Amino acid sequence: MVGAQMPVFVVVDGHHPTHKAKLVREYVEQQRGKLRLLCFPPYSPQLNHYEQVWAHVKRQASRQFVQSIDEMKRMALGAFRRIQKPPKLIRSFFSQLECQYAAM
């Protein structure tokens, strides 16, 4: 955390074993408070703004009929590209009360 004046907070999936590994815990301790991990509860999609993005893509996908994996990939990539364009849509993923922590 070279140069950081205040602690750096990293939000991690509280369920994933990597985030609880001894090596990670030791590294965080070595940073002496300059790095802090904030863990999501084990299953908490409502707190994860990425889940809002996935839900949007899934809604788009459910409206289309696909017949192959390649077609599915094209559809999903198209949905992700469309998300990148309108700032209002991107902001909406952070508008839920549970996700507002990430918009700070």
C-alpha positions, 0 to 999 in steps of 0.5 A, a space after each residue: 500500500 505504498 503511498 496510501 495515506 488512508 487504509 485501502 478497503 477491498 471488498 471480497 466474496 466472504 464465501 471464497 476460500 482464497 479470501 480466507 487463506 492463511 497467505 492472504 491473512 498474513 499479507 493483510 496483517 503485514 500491511 499494518 492497517 493500510 489494507 482492510 478486507 471487507 467480506 460479503 456474507 456467504 451468499 449476498 448477491 444483493 450486495 454485489 453490483 456485479 450481480 446486478 449486471 449479470 441479472 440485466 444480461 440474463 434478462 436480455 438473454 431470456 428474450 432471445 432464442 439461441 441455437 448454439 454456443 457461439 450464438 449465445 456468446 455473441 448475444 452475451 457479448 452484445 449485451 455487455 457492450 450495450 451496458 457500456 454505453 448509457 451512463 444512466 444504466 451503469 449508475 442504476 446498478 449502484 442505485 439499490 440501497 445495498 449497493 450504494 457503498 460501491 458508488 462512493 
